[in-house]
Amino acid sequence: MDSLGQWLEAIENMVWGAPLLVLLLVVGLYLTILIRGVQFRYLFYSLRLAFTRHDNTAQGDISHFQALMTALAATIGIGSIAGVATAITAGGLGALFWMWVSALLGMATKFGEAILSIKYRIVDEKGEMCGGPMYFLERGLKAKWLAVFFALMGAITALGTGNMVQANSVSHALLDHMQIAPWITGVVLAIFTGLALFGGIKSIGRVSSFLVPVMAILYIVGGLVIISFRYDAIPSALAEIVRSAFTGQAALGGFAGATMMMAVQYGVSRGVFSSEAGLGSAPIAAAAAKTDVPGRQALVSMSGVFITSFIVCSITGLAIAVTGVLGERGADGAVLNGSVLALHAFDSIMPGGGVIVTISLILFGYSTILGWAYYGEKCIEYLWGVKAVPWYRTIFSLMLIPGAILSLRVVWSFANIMNGLMAFPNLIGLFGLSAIVAAETRSFTQLLKYEKAKKRLQRIDAE
């Protein structure tokens, strides 16, 4: 198993080398300039839009809120806890800084993905909306082979990123905190996942719209309480995060140290894992939303990156930083990593604090599994039609069992490899169709200005 882990890690380093890192950052920066910083100008409006607007008469399967919650179900998950912890363990505290950078640019990327996914979406034979990179690559870029490659990678990535990583992190947390055997966790997750999946996107949307707010509030409040106990350490922790982002971090305790390149690599790759900006997965859920124009749902999708990366991920990173647990070893002598590191950070401040992490991991993991299952089945539907979906749902549910049992290193490396392979065609499509994104954005911002002026006139008339 160790040799498998080394082999996968070598491939992971190759996939997440300079070309992909540069492509992610350059596409994000290029779109930011092209759409004139929409993520800065309309951030607060996007958050308000996500939680208040309902386009019930528009085309689509689920509301803005349900589409956001389905996307957040897949993003505010293990990546926000275990993903941040593994990034810091491998790349030092500086990795958190590069997660923020990738998220800032990733908001523009996610906006562009959603614009294209809704513009080129279709209605399938069941009457459901289908969209995502495979459709805008085929119908917009006219690159069928890239669309097929994305769909294939997406279906496999769902099994790794959205399935096995979640099961693995949940099982390790339950084993560490409650001594529950991993195989039991895997079987229970498989049963509950199978029950939810066969209800389709509307069922997933309903479950997500209930689970996501509850789990997010629980973890955010719990994390802020933990950090507040060490408020005096916050300034030095933030200074260390910024400093080590550019200089690397020296070895301490069991932590072997990290270079600047390691901070960038793990920060960007785990940042993409957490927010999904650049992967092309979240727009699959956005395409199902009831919306009058693509730009409206694109803003809602963009807000998900802010919630995930700048709120939830920051809480995990700061909790690890202010508690000083980086580099500590567990009872088995191994350096603490993944969900166990986050769990230990919470426990070190408040007895029973790890329970918050454990409960959050269970809820986050389960909701992420549901969100990614939808992504995977839509990729399968694109490749082989709706008849293949029940088979994929069955395989997806069963794969949770080995995911819960395999080692952390193997599961995370496999997931990162598939994430990278999925990102390449999506980023190519975004760059190739950037003129469409710019045109749709201009049209949408003009509509917003018209709506604002109309409301102002109505207020004047009412007075």
SVG drawing of the C-alpha trace seen along z (x, -y; Angstrom):
<svg xmlns="http://www.w3.org/2000/svg" viewBox="-47 -62 60 65">
<polyline fill="none" stroke="black" stroke-width="0.4" points="0.0,0.0 2.9,-2.3 4.3,-1.8 0.9,-2.6 0.8,-5.8 4.3,-6.8 3.3,-6.0 0.1,-8.1 1.9,-10.9 4.4,-11.1 1.6,-11.3 -0.2,-14.0 3.0,-16.1 3.2,-15.8 -0.4,-16.7 -0.3,-19.6 3.0,-21.0 3.6,-24.5 1.5,-24.2 -1.8,-23.6 -1.1,-26.0 -0.2,-28.7 -3.3,-27.9 -5.7,-28.2 -4.3,-31.5 -3.9,-33.0 -7.5,-32.1 -8.8,-33.4 -6.9,-36.7 -7.8,-37.0 -11.5,-36.6 -11.3,-39.0 -10.0,-41.7 -12.4,-40.7 -15.5,-41.0 -14.1,-44.0 -13.9,-42.5 -17.5,-41.3 -16.5,-39.3 -15.6,-42.6 -18.4,-44.8 -21.3,-42.5 -20.3,-40.3 -22.8,-41.6 -25.6,-41.5 -24.7,-37.9 -25.0,-36.8 -28.4,-38.6 -29.5,-37.1 -28.7,-33.6 -30.8,-33.8 -33.8,-35.9 -34.6,-35.6 -37.0,-32.8 -37.5,-32.6 -40.3,-30.1 -41.6,-31.0 -38.2,-30.6 -36.9,-27.5 -35.1,-25.1 -35.5,-22.3 -34.5,-23.9 -34.4,-27.4 -31.3,-29.7 -31.0,-28.7 -31.3,-25.0 -28.7,-25.2 -26.3,-27.1 -26.9,-24.6 -26.3,-21.6 -23.1,-23.2 -22.1,-24.1 -23.0,-20.6 -20.2,-19.5 -17.8,-22.3 -18.4,-23.1 -17.3,-19.7 -14.3,-17.6 -12.2,-20.0 -13.0,-22.8 -11.7,-20.8 -9.5,-17.9 -8.4,-19.6 -7.1,-22.7 -5.4,-20.5 -3.6,-18.3 -2.6,-21.5 -1.0,-23.0 0.6,-19.7 2.2,-19.4 2.9,-23.1 3.0,-24.9 0.8,-27.7 1.6,-29.6 -0.6,-27.2 -3.6,-28.9 -2.6,-32.2 -2.4,-30.6 -5.8,-29.1 -7.1,-32.6 -5.4,-33.9 -6.8,-31.0 -10.3,-31.6 -10.2,-35.3 -9.4,-34.6 -11.6,-31.5 -14.7,-33.6 -14.3,-35.0 -13.7,-31.5 -16.8,-30.1 -18.9,-33.1 -17.7,-32.3 -18.4,-28.6 -21.9,-29.2 -22.6,-31.7 -21.6,-29.2 -23.3,-26.2 -26.7,-28.0 -26.3,-29.5 -25.6,-26.1 -27.8,-23.9 -30.4,-21.5 -33.5,-19.6 -33.1,-15.8 -35.7,-13.1 -36.8,-13.2 -37.5,-16.9 -34.6,-17.8 -32.0,-20.5 -28.5,-19.3 -25.5,-21.6 -21.9,-22.0 -18.5,-22.0 -19.3,-19.0 -22.2,-21.0 -20.4,-24.3 -17.3,-22.5 -19.5,-20.7 -22.1,-23.3 -20.1,-26.4 -16.4,-25.5 -17.4,-22.8 -14.8,-20.4 -16.7,-17.2 -13.6,-15.2 -12.8,-17.7 -16.4,-17.4 -16.2,-13.6 -12.8,-13.8 -14.3,-16.1 -17.4,-14.0 -15.2,-10.8 -12.9,-12.5 -15.9,-14.1 -17.6,-10.7 -14.3,-9.2 -13.5,-12.3 -16.9,-12.0 -15.9,-8.5 -12.6,-9.9 -13.1,-13.5 -16.8,-13.3 -17.0,-9.8 -13.9,-8.1 -12.3,-11.2 -15.5,-12.0 -15.9,-8.4 -12.2,-8.3 -12.2,-11.5 -15.5,-10.6 -14.3,-7.1 -10.9,-8.3 -12.6,-10.9 -15.1,-8.3 -12.3,-5.8 -10.2,-8.4 -13.0,-9.9 -15.5,-7.0 -13.5,-3.9 -16.0,-2.9 -14.5,-0.5 -14.0,-2.1 -15.9,0.6 -19.0,-0.1 -18.9,-3.8 -18.5,-2.8 -21.6,-0.5 -23.8,-3.0 -22.8,-5.8 -23.5,-3.6 -27.0,-2.8 -28.0,-6.4 -26.5,-7.7 -28.3,-5.1 -31.6,-6.0 -31.1,-9.8 -29.7,-9.4 -32.6,-7.6 -34.8,-10.7 -32.8,-12.7 -31.8,-16.4 -35.0,-17.6 -34.4,-15.2 -30.7,-16.2 -31.7,-19.9 -34.2,-19.4 -31.7,-17.5 -28.9,-19.9 -31.1,-23.0 -31.7,-21.6 -28.3,-20.1 -25.9,-22.8 -27.1,-25.8 -27.3,-23.7 -23.8,-22.2 -22.2,-25.5 -23.6,-27.4 -22.6,-24.7 -19.0,-24.6 -18.6,-28.4 -19.9,-29.2 -17.8,-26.3 -14.7,-27.4 -15.1,-31.1 -15.5,-30.0 -12.2,-28.0 -10.3,-30.8 -11.7,-33.4 -10.0,-31.5 -6.7,-32.2 -7.5,-35.7 -4.1,-37.0 -2.4,-34.6 -4.3,-35.7 -2.0,-38.6 1.1,-36.4 -0.7,-33.5 -1.8,-35.8 1.8,-37.2 3.2,-33.7 0.6,-32.6 1.7,-35.6 5.4,-35.2 5.6,-31.5 3.6,-31.9 6.7,-33.6 9.6,-32.1 8.4,-28.6 8.2,-27.3 11.0,-25.8 10.6,-22.3 9.0,-22.2 8.0,-19.3 7.1,-16.5 6.5,-18.9 9.2,-18.4 9.2,-22.0 8.0,-23.3 9.3,-25.4 7.4,-28.3 6.7,-26.1 5.1,-23.5 3.0,-26.2 1.8,-27.3 1.2,-23.8 -0.8,-22.5 -2.5,-25.8 -3.8,-26.1 -4.6,-22.4 -6.5,-22.1 -8.1,-25.5 -9.5,-24.2 -10.5,-21.0 -12.4,-23.0 -14.1,-25.7 -14.2,-23.7 -13.5,-26.9 -11.8,-25.8 -12.9,-22.2 -16.2,-22.7 -18.2,-20.6 -20.3,-23.1 -21.8,-24.6 -23.5,-21.3 -25.7,-22.1 -26.0,-25.8 -27.4,-24.6 -30.4,-23.1 -31.4,-26.4 -34.5,-28.4 -33.2,-31.6 -34.3,-34.3 -30.8,-35.1 -27.4,-33.2 -25.7,-36.1 -28.1,-35.9 -27.3,-32.3 -23.6,-32.9 -23.5,-35.5 -25.1,-33.0 -22.5,-30.3 -19.7,-32.8 -20.8,-33.6 -20.2,-29.9 -16.5,-30.4 -16.5,-33.2 -18.5,-31.3 -16.4,-28.2 -12.9,-29.6 -13.0,-32.9 -15.2,-31.8 -15.2,-28.0 -11.6,-27.3 -10.2,-30.3 -11.8,-29.1 -10.1,-25.7 -6.7,-27.2 -6.8,-29.8 -7.8,-27.1 -4.8,-25.0 -2.5,-28.1 -3.5,-29.7 -3.6,-26.4 0.0,-25.5 -0.9,-21.8 1.0,-21.7 3.7,-19.1 2.3,-17.2 2.2,-13.5 -0.6,-11.1 -0.6,-8.1 0.7,-5.9 3.8,-8.3 2.6,-9.6 2.3,-13.3 -1.3,-14.5 -2.8,-15.2 -6.2,-15.6 -9.4,-15.6 -7.6,-14.3 -5.4,-17.4 -8.4,-19.7 -10.1,-17.6 -7.0,-17.8 -6.9,-21.6 -10.5,-22.0 -9.9,-19.4 -6.7,-21.2 -8.7,-24.4 -12.1,-23.0 -12.8,-19.6 -15.2,-18.0 -14.4,-20.5 -13.5,-17.6 -17.2,-16.6 -18.0,-19.7 -15.5,-18.6 -16.7,-15.0 -20.4,-16.0 -19.5,-18.6 -17.4,-16.0 -20.3,-13.5 -22.8,-16.2 -20.2,-17.8 -19.1,-14.4 -22.6,-13.1 -23.8,-16.3 -20.7,-16.4 -21.3,-12.8 -24.8,-13.8 -23.6,-16.9 -20.8,-15.0 -23.1,-12.1 -25.3,-14.5 -22.2,-15.8 -21.0,-12.2 -24.4,-11.0 -24.8,-14.0 -21.4,-13.2 -22.5,-9.6 -25.8,-10.8 -23.9,-12.9 -21.7,-9.9 -24.2,-7.0 -27.7,-8.4 -30.2,-8.3 -30.4,-4.5 -26.8,-4.4 -27.6,-6.6 -29.1,-3.9 -26.0,-1.8 -23.7,-4.7 -25.7,-5.5 -25.3,-1.9 -21.5,-1.8 -21.2,-5.3 -22.9,-4.1 -20.8,-0.9 -17.5,-2.7 -18.0,-4.4 -17.0,-1.2 -13.4,-0.8 -13.1,-4.6 -13.7,-4.4 -11.0,-1.7 -8.1,-2.8 -5.3,-5.0 -5.5,-8.7 -2.5,-9.2 -3.8,-6.9 -7.3,-8.4 -6.2,-12.1 -3.6,-11.6 -6.1,-9.8 -8.6,-12.5 -6.1,-15.3 -5.0,-13.6 -8.6,-13.3 -9.3,-16.9 -6.4,-18.1 -7.4,-16.0 -10.9,-17.4 -9.7,-21.0 -7.7,-21.1 -10.5,-20.8 -12.8,-23.1 -10.1,-25.8 -9.5,-25.5 -13.2,-25.9 -13.4,-28.9 -10.5,-30.6 -11.9,-29.7 -15.3,-31.1 -14.2,-34.1 -15.7,-36.5 -19.1,-34.9 -18.6,-35.3 -17.7,-39.0 -20.7,-39.7 -23.1,-38.0 -21.6,-39.9 -22.0,-43.2 -25.6,-42.4 -26.4,-41.3 -24.8,-44.3 -26.8,-46.6 -30.0,-44.7 -29.0,-45.2 -28.6,-49.0 -32.0,-49.1 -33.6,-47.3 -32.0,-49.6 -33.2,-52.7 -36.7,-51.3 -36.9,-50.6 -35.7,-54.2 -38.4,-55.6 -41.0,-53.5 -39.9,-54.8 -40.1,-58.4 -43.6,-57.8 -44.7,-56.2 -43.6,-59.2"/>
</svg>
